[in-house]
Amino acid sequence: MSDENRFIDIELKLTDQENLVDSLNRTVYEQGRRIEQLEALVGKLAEHVRTLRDAGQGPVNERPPHY
């Protein structure tokens, strides 16, 4: 294999690696955004449950009708 072919091969591998890193960075960024959205949703749900509990509207421990 000539030096020029080796150089071209290295450049191609470097380009593939750069594309892979960019793709992984996008994935990590999107996952971080989704985690933030889910954390906000969990916080809202927890606040809603606290509000219901404080208002005395918590879940009722009744037996289901099939018992």
N, CA, C and O atoms as a Tinker XYZ file with bonds, in Angstrom:
   268  protein
     1  N      0.860000   -1.176000    0.000000    73     2
     2  CA     0.000000    0.000000    0.000000    64     1     3
     3  C      0.899000    1.230000    0.000000    63     2     4     5
     4  O      1.832000    1.334000    0.797000    81     3
     5  N      0.610000    2.143000   -0.889000    73     3     6
     6  CA     1.444000    3.341000   -0.986000    64     5     7
     7  C      1.122000    4.308000    0.152000    63     6     8     9
     8  O      0.093000    4.208000    0.820000    81     7
     9  N      2.034000    5.235000    0.340000    73     7    10
    10  CA     1.839000    6.246000    1.390000    64     9    11
    11  C      0.589000    7.081000    1.135000    63    10    12    13
    12  O     -0.120000    7.461000    2.066000    81    11
    13  N      0.328000    7.361000   -0.149000    73    11    14
    14  CA    -0.841000    8.170000   -0.477000    64    13    15
    15  C     -2.137000    7.410000   -0.138000    63    14    16    17
    16  O     -3.077000    7.997000    0.397000    81    15
    17  N     -2.180000    6.144000   -0.440000    73    15    18
    18  CA    -3.359000    5.347000   -0.112000    64    17    19
    19  C     -3.550000    5.233000    1.399000    63    18    20    21
    20  O     -4.676000    5.281000    1.894000    81    19
    21  N     -2.465000    5.086000    2.112000    73    19    22
    22  CA    -2.555000    5.020000    3.581000    64    21    23
    23  C     -3.088000    6.330000    4.128000    63    22    24    25
    24  O     -3.910000    6.344000    5.045000    81    23
    25  N     -2.614000    7.438000    3.559000    73    23    26
    26  CA    -3.074000    8.756000    4.004000    64    25    27
    27  C     -4.575000    8.926000    3.733000    63    26    28    29
    28  O     -5.313000    9.417000    4.587000    81    27
    29  N     -5.014000    8.520000    2.555000    73    27    30
    30  CA    -6.438000    8.608000    2.211000    64    29    31
    31  C     -7.254000    7.736000    3.154000    63    30    32    33
    32  O     -8.319000    8.150000    3.612000    81    31
    33  N     -6.772000    6.547000    3.446000    73    31    34
    34  CA    -7.469000    5.641000    4.365000    64    33    35
    35  C     -7.597000    6.263000    5.760000    63    34    36    37
    36  O     -8.647000    6.167000    6.395000    81    35
    37  N     -6.542000    6.890000    6.221000    73    35    38
    38  CA    -6.576000    7.552000    7.538000    64    37    39
    39  C     -7.566000    8.711000    7.531000    63    38    40    41
    40  O     -8.307000    8.903000    8.495000    81    39
    41  N     -7.580000    9.490000    6.439000    73    39    42
    42  CA    -8.530000   10.596000    6.350000    64    41    43
    43  C     -9.976000   10.099000    6.374000    63    42    44    45
    44  O    -10.833000   10.697000    7.024000    81    43
    45  N    -10.238000    9.013000    5.667000    73    43    46
    46  CA   -11.591000    8.452000    5.649000    64    45    47
    47  C    -12.000000    7.963000    7.035000    63    46    48    49
    48  O    -13.131000    8.181000    7.469000    81    47
    49  N    -11.085000    7.310000    7.716000    73    47    50
    50  CA   -11.385000    6.832000    9.069000    64    49    51
    51  C    -11.620000    8.000000   10.011000    63    50    52    53
    52  O    -12.508000    7.934000   10.861000    81    51
    53  N    -10.850000    9.059000    9.879000    73    51    54
    54  CA   -11.025000   10.247000   10.715000    64    53    55
    55  C    -12.387000   10.890000   10.455000    63    54    56    57
    56  O    -13.066000   11.304000   11.395000    81    55
    57  N    -12.787000   10.975000    9.193000    73    55    58
    58  CA   -14.089000   11.532000    8.853000    64    57    59
    59  C    -15.205000   10.697000    9.468000    63    58    60    61
    60  O    -16.167000   11.242000   10.009000    81    59
    61  N    -15.078000    9.371000    9.385000    73    59    62
    62  CA   -16.080000    8.495000    9.997000    64    61    63
    63  C    -16.140000    8.711000   11.509000    63    62    64    65
    64  O    -17.226000    8.746000   12.089000    81    63
    65  N    -14.995000    8.854000   12.138000    73    63    66
    66  CA   -14.959000    9.076000   13.584000    64    65    67
    67  C    -15.604000   10.413000   13.949000    63    66    68    69
    68  O    -16.340000   10.496000   14.932000    81    67
    69  N    -15.335000   11.452000   13.171000    73    67    70
    70  CA   -15.944000   12.762000   13.431000    64    69    71
    71  C    -17.461000   12.690000   13.294000    63    70    72    73
    72  O    -18.184000   13.277000   14.098000    81    71
    73  N    -17.944000   11.977000   12.287000    73    71    74
    74  CA   -19.388000   11.820000   12.108000    64    73    75
    75  C    -19.998000   11.057000   13.278000    63    74    76    77
    76  O    -21.076000   11.406000   13.759000    81    75
    77  N    -19.315000   10.031000   13.729000    73    75    78
    78  CA   -19.805000    9.251000   14.860000    64    77    79
    79  C    -19.864000   10.103000   16.129000    63    78    80    81
    80  O    -20.847000   10.046000   16.868000    81    79
    81  N    -18.833000   10.881000   16.381000    73    79    82
    82  CA   -18.807000   11.746000   17.562000    64    81    83
    83  C    -19.922000   12.779000   17.487000    63    82    84    85
    84  O    -20.585000   13.039000   18.491000    81    83
    85  N    -20.141000   13.369000   16.328000    73    83    86
    86  CA   -21.238000   14.332000   16.167000    64    85    87
    87  C    -22.586000   13.672000   16.437000    63    86    88    89
    88  O    -23.444000   14.248000   17.107000    81    87
    89  N    -22.764000   12.476000   15.919000    73    87    90
    90  CA   -24.018000   11.758000   16.130000    64    89    91
    91  C    -24.225000   11.446000   17.611000    63    90    92    93
    92  O    -25.327000   11.611000   18.135000    81    91
    93  N    -23.181000   11.000000   18.272000    73    91    94
    94  CA   -23.278000   10.698000   19.707000    64    93    95
    95  C    -23.549000   11.953000   20.518000    63    94    96    97
    96  O    -24.320000   11.912000   21.476000    81    95
    97  N    -22.933000   13.061000   20.154000    73    95    98
    98  CA   -23.182000   14.324000   20.853000    64    97    99
    99  C    -24.635000   14.751000   20.712000    63    98   100   101
   100  O    -25.246000   15.206000   21.679000    81    99
   101  N    -25.191000   14.608000   19.518000    73    99   102
   102  CA   -26.602000   14.952000   19.313000    64   101   103
   103  C    -27.503000   14.059000   20.169000    63   102   104   105
   104  O    -28.465000   14.528000   20.778000    81   103
   105  N    -27.178000   12.777000   20.205000    73   103   106
   106  CA   -27.974000   11.838000   20.989000    64   105   107
   107  C    -27.929000   12.189000   22.469000    63   106   108   109
   108  O    -28.965000   12.198000   23.134000    81   107
   109  N    -26.748000   12.477000   22.990000    73   107   110
   110  CA   -26.609000   12.840000   24.401000    64   109   111
   111  C    -27.364000   14.130000   24.701000    63   110   112   113
   112  O    -28.020000   14.238000   25.737000    81   111
   113  N    -27.277000   15.103000   23.805000    73   111   114
   114  CA   -27.987000   16.370000   23.992000    64   113   115
   115  C    -29.498000   16.139000   24.031000    63   114   116   117
   116  O    -30.184000   16.656000   24.912000    81   115
   117  N    -30.012000   15.363000   23.076000    73   115   118
   118  CA   -31.445000   15.095000   23.031000    64   117   119
   119  C    -31.908000   14.328000   24.267000    63   118   120   121
   120  O    -32.983000   14.599000   24.801000    81   119
   121  N    -31.106000   13.380000   24.717000    73   119   122
   122  CA   -31.464000   12.633000   25.921000    64   121   123
   123  C    -31.463000   13.545000   27.146000    63   122   124   125
   124  O    -32.320000   13.410000   28.019000    81   123
   125  N    -30.517000   14.461000   27.216000    73   123   126
   126  CA   -30.486000   15.416000   28.321000    64   125   127
   127  C    -31.725000   16.286000   28.346000    63   126   128   129
   128  O    -32.295000   16.536000   29.408000    81   127
   129  N    -32.142000   16.749000   27.175000    73   127   130
   130  CA   -33.379000   17.552000   27.099000    64   129   131
   131  C    -34.577000   16.726000   27.539000    63   130   132   133
   132  O    -35.434000   17.223000   28.270000    81   131
   133  N    -34.650000   15.479000   27.107000    73   131   134
   134  CA   -35.787000   14.628000   27.472000    64   133   135
   135  C    -35.796000   14.353000   28.972000    63   134   136   137
   136  O    -36.857000   14.337000   29.595000    81   135
   137  N    -34.624000   14.139000   29.550000    73   135   138
   138  CA   -34.538000   13.923000   31.003000    64   137   139
   139  C    -35.045000   15.145000   31.749000    63   138   140   141
   140  O    -35.771000   15.017000   32.734000    81   139
   141  N    -34.666000   16.331000   31.284000    73   139   142
   142  CA   -35.141000   17.556000   31.928000    64   141   143
   143  C    -36.663000   17.667000   31.840000    63   142   144   145
   144  O    -37.313000   18.063000   32.808000    81   143
   145  N    -37.234000   17.317000   30.685000    73   143   146
   146  CA   -38.685000   17.352000   30.531000    64   145   147
   147  C    -39.356000   16.367000   31.485000    63   146   148   149
   148  O    -40.361000   16.690000   32.119000    81   147
   149  N    -38.798000   15.176000   31.579000    73   147   150
   150  CA   -39.386000   14.163000   32.451000    64   149   151
   151  C    -39.264000   14.546000   33.926000    63   150   152   153
   152  O    -40.183000   14.300000   34.707000    81   151
   153  N    -38.138000   15.146000   34.309000    73   151   154
   154  CA   -37.976000   15.608000   35.690000    64   153   155
   155  C    -39.011000   16.682000   36.014000    63   154   156   157
   156  O    -39.581000   16.687000   37.105000    81   155
   157  N    -39.253000   17.585000   35.075000    73   155   158
   158  CA   -40.262000   18.633000   35.298000    64   157   159
   159  C    -41.642000   18.006000   35.441000    63   158   160   161
   160  O    -42.428000   18.419000   36.294000    81   159
   161  N    -41.936000   17.025000   34.620000    73   159   162
   162  CA   -43.232000   16.351000   34.696000    64   161   163
   163  C    -43.399000   15.618000   36.028000    63   162   164   165
   164  O    -44.464000   15.681000   36.643000    81   163
   165  N    -42.368000   14.934000   36.466000    73   163   166
   166  CA   -42.435000   14.228000   37.753000    64   165   167
   167  C    -42.645000   15.236000   38.885000    63   166   168   169
   168  O    -43.412000   14.975000   39.812000    81   167
   169  N    -41.975000   16.375000   38.815000    73   167   170
   170  CA   -42.164000   17.406000   39.829000    64   169   171
   171  C    -43.597000   17.910000   39.870000    63   170   172   173
   172  O    -44.163000   18.100000   40.946000    81   171
   173  N    -44.183000   18.127000   38.699000    73   171   174
   174  CA   -45.577000   18.582000   38.641000    64   173   175
   175  C    -46.522000   17.520000   39.197000    63   174   176   177
   176  O    -47.458000   17.839000   39.930000    81   175
   177  N    -46.278000   16.264000   38.849000    73   175   178
   178  CA   -47.119000   15.182000   39.362000    64   177   179
   179  C    -47.003000   15.056000   40.871000    63   178   180   181
   180  O    -48.006000   14.848000   41.554000    81   179
   181  N    -45.796000   15.179000   41.399000    73   179   182
   182  CA   -45.596000   15.097000   42.847000    64   181   183
   183  C    -46.325000   16.243000   43.534000    63   182   184   185
   184  O    -46.950000   16.048000   44.576000    81   183
   185  N    -46.247000   17.435000   42.956000    73   183   186
   186  CA   -46.949000   18.583000   43.533000    64   185   187
   187  C    -48.457000   18.359000   43.487000    63   186   188   189
   188  O    -49.161000   18.696000   44.439000    81   187
   189  N    -48.951000   17.805000   42.412000    73   187   190
   190  CA   -50.374000   17.516000   42.287000    64   189   191
   191  C    -50.822000   16.511000   43.354000    63   190   192   193
   192  O    -51.870000   16.685000   43.976000    81   191
   193  N    -50.038000   15.478000   43.557000    73   191   194
   194  CA   -50.364000   14.470000   44.577000    64   193   195
   195  C    -50.356000   15.105000   45.968000    63   194   196   197
   196  O    -51.235000   14.826000   46.784000    81   195
   197  N    -49.367000   15.958000   46.240000    73   195   198
   198  CA   -49.319000   16.642000   47.542000    64   197   199
   199  C    -50.550000   17.526000   47.735000    63   198   200   201
   200  O    -51.131000   17.564000   48.820000    81   199
   201  N    -50.940000   18.228000   46.688000    73   199   202
   202  CA   -52.110000   19.097000   46.767000    64   201   203
   203  C    -53.362000   18.281000   47.060000    63   202   204   205
   204  O    -54.163000   18.660000   47.915000    81   203
   205  N    -53.537000   17.174000   46.364000    73   203   206
   206  CA   -54.701000   16.316000   46.604000    64   205   207
   207  C    -54.681000   15.748000   48.017000    63   206   208   209
   208  O    -55.716000   15.692000   48.682000    81   207
   209  N    -53.510000   15.328000   48.475000    73   207   210
   210  CA   -53.394000   14.758000   49.812000    64   209   211
   211  C    -53.729000   15.806000   50.873000    63   210   212   213
   212  O    -54.455000   15.527000   51.827000    81   211
   213  N    -53.194000   17.005000   50.696000    73   211   214
   214  CA   -53.445000   18.074000   51.658000    64   213   215
   215  C    -54.912000   18.503000   51.669000    63   214   216   217
   216  O    -55.419000   18.977000   52.686000    81   215
   217  N    -55.584000   18.335000   50.537000    73   215   218
   218  CA   -57.002000   18.712000   50.452000    64   217   219
   219  C    -57.897000   17.564000   50.906000    63   218   220   221
   220  O    -59.121000   17.696000   50.887000    81   219
   221  N    -57.316000   16.454000   51.309000    73   219   222
   222  CA   -58.102000   15.319000   51.769000    64   221   223
   223  C    -58.724000   14.527000   50.634000    63   222   224   225
   224  O    -59.698000   13.804000   50.844000    81   223
   225  N    -58.188000   14.650000   49.461000    73   223   226
   226  CA   -58.728000   13.936000   48.311000    64   225   227
   227  C    -57.792000   12.825000   47.854000    63   226   228   229
   228  O    -57.677000   12.548000   46.660000    81   227
   229  N    -57.134000   12.200000   48.803000    73   227   230
   230  CA   -56.212000   11.125000   48.471000    64   229   231
   231  C    -56.953000    9.899000   47.994000    63   230   232   233
   232  O    -58.184000    9.877000   48.000000    81   231
   233  N    -56.238000    8.895000   47.587000    73   231   234
   234  CA   -56.902000    7.673000   47.114000    64   233   235
   235  C    -57.681000    7.015000   48.244000    63   234   236   237
   236  O    -57.249000    7.002000   49.396000    81   235
   237  N    -58.821000    6.479000   47.892000    73   235   238
   238  CA   -59.683000    5.818000   48.864000    64   237   239
   239  C    -59.348000    4.331000   48.855000    63   238   240   241
   240  O    -59.267000    3.711000   47.794000    81   239
   241  N    -59.155000    3.771000   50.029000    73   239   242
   242  CA   -58.822000    2.352000   50.126000    64   241   243
   243  C    -60.098000    1.537000   50.269000    63   242   244   245
   244  O    -60.387000    0.996000   51.336000    81   243
   245  N    -60.842000    1.459000   49.204000    73   243   246
   246  CA   -62.070000    0.675000   49.201000    64   245   247
   247  C    -61.795000   -0.641000   48.476000    63   246   248   249
   248  O    -60.910000   -0.732000   47.625000    81   247
   249  N    -62.576000   -1.654000   48.837000    73   247   250
   250  CA   -62.458000   -2.905000   48.159000    64   249   251
   251  C    -63.108000   -2.778000   46.778000    63   250   252   253
   252  O    -64.159000   -2.151000   46.641000    81   251
   253  N    -62.495000   -3.360000   45.776000    73   251   254
   254  CA   -63.109000   -3.343000   44.446000    64   253   255
   255  C    -64.443000   -4.066000   44.475000    63   254   256   257
   256  O    -64.649000   -4.928000   45.330000    81   255
   257  N    -65.358000   -3.743000   43.566000    73   255   258
   258  CA   -66.698000   -4.335000   43.590000    64   257   259
   259  C    -66.720000   -5.853000   43.403000    63   258   260   261
   260  O    -67.709000   -6.489000   43.768000    81   259
   261  N    -65.686000   -6.443000   42.859000    73   259   262
   262  CA   -65.711000   -7.882000   42.635000    64   261   263
   263  C    -65.371000   -8.700000   43.884000    63   262   264   265
   264  O    -65.326000   -9.928000   43.807000    81   263
   265  N    -65.129000   -8.054000   45.037000    73   263   266
   266  CA   -64.845000   -8.796000   46.278000    64   265   267
   267  C    -66.106000   -9.065000   47.021000    63   266   268
   268  O    -66.075000   -9.677000   48.088000    81   267
